[in-house]
Amino acid sequence: MRTELCDVFGIDVPLFAFSHCRDVVAAVSRAGGMGVLGALAFPPEQLEVELRWIDDHVDGRPYGVDVIIPASYAGAELNGADLATQLAAMIPEAHRHFVEQVLARHGVPALPADVARPRGLLGWTNQGGRSQVEVALSHPIALLANALGPAPADVVDKAHAHGVRVAALVGTAEHARKQVAVGVDVIVAQGTEAGGHTGEISTMVLVPDVVDAVAPVPVLAAGGIGDGRQLAAALALGAQGAWTGSIWLTVTESDVSPVVLDKLLRAGPGDTVRSRSLTGKPARLLRTAWTDAWDDPDGPGTLPMPLQFMVTAEALQRIGRSGNEALAGSPVGQIVGRMNSVRTSRDVVFDLVDGAVRTIERLNDQLAVPEQMGER
């Protein structure tokens, strides 16, 4: 199975796999697709380590890096080396108190004194995203992806100067046109079914709208794609392949904790929720006692990006260390209802492609016009 994007990127199958886990990225690229590392959680020095590892384990196959340079966020006017301190001062004490209340209610202990605290700012700002871009472009990546608004034109130009194509995730046709206007090469039309940051339009409706809006710029479909029938549907809608994320959380190479893995394997499509509790912008997550607490009308409400993650980063680390089942969660799409077994990344790639080919063959047989009808 090949589309034009396969030739553009030198991959065997039109399947792009977003993951924060370097092992997944390398495994998918080796299997003939394109792994894309989510860089958000890594400070520049650690991102350098991750990408160097991928360079050594991808067998020369192409891979990409995904960053976030949001178009709008709290404190966008701030700058300087003390940006994190300036932003932290914007967090109300009531929200810090609320976090401690929720953790105490569920018996989550404090971090030991000798455990390093997380960097709550991560790459949620223009400054942070740009530093990750610099690291990414120092490696032989084939694709640089961005979300939450058009990438700055100078970032797109810099990627092109390095021979790197740029992709952008969008939730509306209007957003897709804006991305093309700044020179983006590939549009990822991400429906509301997807995990992480999503809009409100479903994949089935969004993909053909975006395809028509930006033609001839190639489009990848994202959201609710977890087996071959869904990949075939994406191609039928006009996409040149699929951008996937959630399905890689339950592969053998994933670094998801055992508690979260078990919850994902047991979850159904109705066990996710679009919530601002993680980042301050709407993102689809596994529904947990943590998301319920933040979405409760009696709570303090969520803060804008990046303040929401800053106020919760250490709490999320504490939840992960404690193994608290009620609070533990993850960004994940509605496809979680089909993520009910642990397979290797290679097997997932092959099953998706094989299923898509068989689906297309079946449709060809079903839709074949009898000769006698063709003569009428």
C-alpha positions in Angstrom: 0.0 0.0 0.0 1.6 3.2 -1.2 0.4 6.8 -1.7 2.3 9.9 -2.9 3.5 10.7 0.6 5.3 7.3 0.8 7.5 8.4 -2.1 7.9 11.9 -0.7 9.2 10.6 2.6 10.7 7.3 1.5 8.5 5.1 3.6 6.8 1.9 2.7 3.3 2.5 4.1 1.3 5.7 4.7 1.2 5.4 8.4 2.6 8.1 10.8 2.9 7.2 14.5 3.1 9.9 17.2 4.6 8.8 20.5 6.5 10.3 23.4 8.4 7.0 23.6 11.5 6.7 21.5 11.3 2.9 21.3 7.9 3.2 19.6 9.1 5.8 17.2 12.1 3.7 16.1 10.0 0.5 15.9 7.4 2.0 13.6 10.0 3.6 11.3 11.8 0.2 11.1 8.5 -1.4 10.2 8.1 0.9 7.2 5.9 3.7 8.6 7.2 7.0 10.1 7.6 7.3 13.8 7.2 10.9 15.2 8.6 11.7 18.6 6.6 14.0 20.8 9.2 16.5 22.0 7.1 18.4 24.5 8.1 16.7 27.7 11.9 16.9 27.0 14.1 19.8 27.9 16.6 20.5 25.1 19.4 18.5 26.6 17.2 15.4 27.1 15.7 15.8 23.6 19.2 15.6 22.3 19.7 12.3 24.1 16.4 10.9 22.8 17.1 11.9 19.2 20.6 10.6 19.3 19.2 7.2 20.5 16.7 7.2 17.7 19.4 8.0 15.1 21.3 4.9 16.4 18.2 2.6 16.4 16.1 3.6 13.4 18.3 1.7 10.8 18.6 4.7 8.6 14.8 5.0 8.2 13.1 8.4 8.3 11.4 9.7 11.4 9.9 13.0 12.6 9.7 15.3 15.6 6.5 16.9 16.9 6.7 20.2 18.9 4.1 22.7 20.2 4.5 26.4 19.5 1.0 27.6 20.6 -0.5 30.6 18.8 -1.9 31.9 22.1 -1.1 31.3 25.8 -1.0 33.1 29.1 2.1 35.2 29.4 2.9 35.3 25.7 4.2 38.8 26.2 6.7 37.7 28.7 10.3 36.7 27.9 13.7 36.3 29.5 15.6 33.6 31.4 13.1 33.7 34.3 10.0 33.0 32.2 9.0 30.0 34.3 9.2 32.1 37.5 7.2 34.9 36.0 4.5 32.5 34.8 4.4 30.6 38.2 3.6 33.9 39.9 0.4 34.1 37.8 -1.0 30.9 39.4 -3.6 31.6 42.1 -3.0 30.1 45.5 -6.5 28.7 45.4 -5.5 26.3 42.5 -2.5 25.1 44.4 -4.7 24.4 47.4 -7.2 22.6 45.2 -4.5 20.3 43.9 -3.4 19.3 47.4 -7.0 18.7 48.4 -7.6 16.2 45.6 -4.4 14.4 46.3 -5.1 14.2 50.0 -8.6 12.9 49.3 -7.1 10.0 47.4 -4.2 9.4 49.8 -1.4 10.4 47.3 1.8 11.1 49.3 4.3 13.8 48.7 7.4 13.2 46.6 10.5 12.0 48.5 13.0 14.8 49.1 15.6 13.1 46.9 13.3 12.9 43.8 13.8 15.5 41.1 10.8 17.7 40.6 9.3 18.0 37.1 9.7 21.0 34.8 6.2 22.3 34.7 6.8 24.7 31.9 8.0 22.2 29.4 7.6 23.3 25.7 4.3 25.1 26.0 5.6 28.5 25.0 7.1 30.0 21.9 10.5 30.1 23.6 10.3 26.5 24.7 9.1 25.2 21.4 11.8 27.0 19.5 14.5 25.5 21.6 13.2 22.1 20.8 13.1 23.0 17.1 16.8 23.9 17.2 17.7 20.5 18.7 15.4 18.6 16.2 16.9 20.3 13.2 20.4 19.3 14.2 19.4 15.7 13.6 18.5 13.9 10.3 14.8 14.2 10.8 12.4 14.0 7.8 9.4 15.8 9.3 8.8 18.6 11.8 5.2 18.8 13.1 3.5 21.5 15.1 0.1 21.9 16.8 -2.1 24.6 18.4 -1.9 27.2 15.7 0.2 28.0 12.6 3.9 27.5 13.1 5.9 30.8 12.9 6.8 31.5 9.3 10.5 31.7 10.2 10.4 28.2 11.8 8.8 26.8 8.6 11.5 28.5 6.5 14.3 27.2 8.8 13.0 23.6 8.5 12.8 23.9 4.7 16.3 25.3 4.7 17.4 22.0 6.4 15.5 19.9 3.8 12.8 19.1 6.4 9.1 19.1 5.5 6.6 20.6 8.0 3.3 19.2 9.1 0.6 20.8 11.1 -2.4 19.4 13.1 -5.7 21.2 12.6 -9.3 20.8 13.7 -11.0 23.0 11.0 -10.7 23.7 7.3 -10.1 27.4 8.2 -7.1 26.5 10.3 -5.8 24.3 7.5 -5.8 27.2 5.1 -3.9 29.3 7.6 -1.3 26.6 7.9 -0.8 26.3 4.1 -0.5 30.1 3.9 2.7 30.0 6.0 4.2 27.2 3.9 3.2 24.0 5.7 3.8 20.9 3.5 1.4 18.4 5.1 -1.9 18.9 6.9 -3.0 16.5 9.6 -6.8 16.8 9.9 -7.5 15.6 13.5 -11.1 14.8 14.4 -12.5 15.2 17.9 -12.3 11.4 18.4 -8.5 11.8 18.7 -6.5 11.7 21.9 -4.8 14.9 23.1 -5.7 18.4 21.9 -8.7 18.2 19.6 -11.5 20.4 18.2 -15.2 19.6 18.0 -15.6 18.2 14.5 -15.6 14.5 13.8 -13.0 12.9 11.6 -15.6 11.7 9.0 -16.7 15.3 8.5 -13.4 17.1 8.9 -11.1 15.1 6.6 -13.0 15.7 3.3 -13.5 19.4 4.2 -9.8 19.8 4.8 -8.8 17.9 1.7 -11.0 20.1 -0.5 -9.8 23.3 1.3 -6.1 22.8 0.8 -5.8 20.7 -2.4 -3.3 19.8 -3.8 -1.5 19.9 -0.4 -1.5 16.4 1.0 -3.6 15.6 4.1 -3.3 12.9 6.7 -6.4 11.8 8.7 -6.2 11.5 12.4 -8.7 10.5 15.1 -10.4 7.1 15.6 -8.0 5.2 13.4 -7.0 1.9 14.9 -7.6 -0.9 12.4 -7.4 -1.5 8.6 -11.0 -0.6 7.9 -10.5 2.9 9.4 -7.3 3.4 7.5 -9.1 2.4 4.3 -11.9 4.9 5.2 -9.3 7.6 5.7 -8.0 7.0 2.1 -11.5 7.0 0.8 -12.1 10.4 2.3 -9.2 11.8 0.3 -6.4 11.5 2.8 -3.0 10.2 1.7 -2.5 8.3 4.9 -3.1 8.2 8.6 -1.6 10.0 11.6 -2.1 7.8 14.7 -1.3 8.2 18.3 -3.4 6.4 20.9 -2.9 2.9 19.5 0.8 3.1 20.3 0.1 3.4 24.1 -0.5 -0.3 24.4 2.3 -1.8 22.3 5.1 -3.8 23.9 7.6 -1.0 23.3 5.5 1.6 25.1 6.7 3.1 28.4 3.1 3.5 29.8 2.9 2.5 33.5 1.3 -0.9 34.3 -1.6 0.9 36.1 -2.4 3.1 33.1 -1.9 0.2 30.7 -4.4 -1.9 32.6 -7.0 0.9 32.5 -6.5 1.5 28.8 -7.0 -2.2 28.0 -10.2 -2.2 30.0 -11.6 1.1 28.7 -14.4 1.6 26.2 -14.9 4.4 23.7 -17.2 6.2 26.2 -14.5 6.3 28.8 -12.8 9.4 27.4 -13.6 13.1 27.9 -12.5 16.4 26.4 -11.1 18.3 29.3 -8.9 21.3 30.0 -7.5 19.6 33.1 -4.2 18.7 31.6 -3.0 21.7 29.7 -5.7 24.4 29.9 -6.8 23.7 26.3 -9.4 21.1 25.4 -7.7 17.7 25.1 -9.3 14.2 25.0 -8.2 12.1 28.0 -9.1 8.9 29.8 -11.8 9.9 32.2 -10.6 9.6 35.8 -11.3 11.0 39.3 -8.6 13.6 38.4 -10.5 14.9 35.3 -13.8 14.7 37.2 -12.4 16.9 40.0 -11.2 19.6 37.6 -14.4 19.5 35.5 -16.6 19.8 38.6 -18.5 23.1 38.5 -17.8 23.5 42.2 -14.0 23.4 41.6 -11.9 26.5 40.9 -11.9 25.9 37.1 -8.8 25.3 35.0 -6.2 27.8 34.1 -5.0 28.8 30.6 -2.0 27.2 29.0 0.7 26.9 30.3 -0.4 27.6 33.8 -2.7 24.6 34.1 0.1 22.1 33.5 2.5 24.1 35.7 0.2 23.9 38.7 -0.5 20.1 38.1 2.9 18.8 36.9 4.2 17.7 40.3 0.8 16.3 41.2 0.8 14.1 38.1 4.3 12.9 39.0 3.0 12.0 42.5 0.0 10.2 41.1 2.3 8.2 38.8 4.7 7.2 41.5 1.9 6.2 43.9 0.2 4.0 41.4 -3.2 5.5 42.4 -5.7 3.7 40.2 -8.5 6.2 40.5 -6.4 9.3 39.5 -4.0 7.7 37.0 -4.8 8.5 33.4 -3.5 9.5 30.0 -4.4 11.4 26.8 -6.2 8.9 24.6 -8.8 8.9 21.9 -12.1 7.0 21.5 -10.2 4.3 19.7 -9.3 3.1 23.2 -12.3 0.7 23.0 -10.4 -1.3 20.4 -7.1 -1.2 22.2 -7.7 -4.4 24.2 -4.5 -6.4 23.7 -0.7 -5.8 23.8 1.1 -6.2 20.5 4.4 -5.2 19.1 4.6 -2.0 17.1 5.6 -4.0 14.0 2.5 -6.2 14.3 0.2 -3.1 14.7 1.7 -1.6 11.5 1.3 -4.9 9.5 -2.2 -5.5 10.8 -3.3 -2.0 9.9 -2.0 -2.2 6.4 -3.2 -5.8 5.8 -6.6 -4.9 7.1 -6.8 -1.8 4.8 -5.8 -3.8 1.8 -8.3 -6.6 2.5 -11.0 -3.9 3.1 -10.3 -2.3 -0.3 -10.3 -5.6 -2.0 -13.7 -6.5 -0.4 -15.1 -3.2 -1.5 -13.9 -3.7 -5.0 -15.7 -7.1 -5.1 -18.9 -5.7 -3.6 -19.0 -2.7 -5.9 -18.1 -4.5 -9.1 -20.7 -3.7 -11.8 -21.9 -6.9 -13.6 -21.2 -6.9 -17.3 -24.9 -7.0 -18.2 -25.6 -3.9 -16.2 -22.6 -2.1 -17.8 -24.1 -2.8 -21.2 -27.4 -1.0 -20.4 
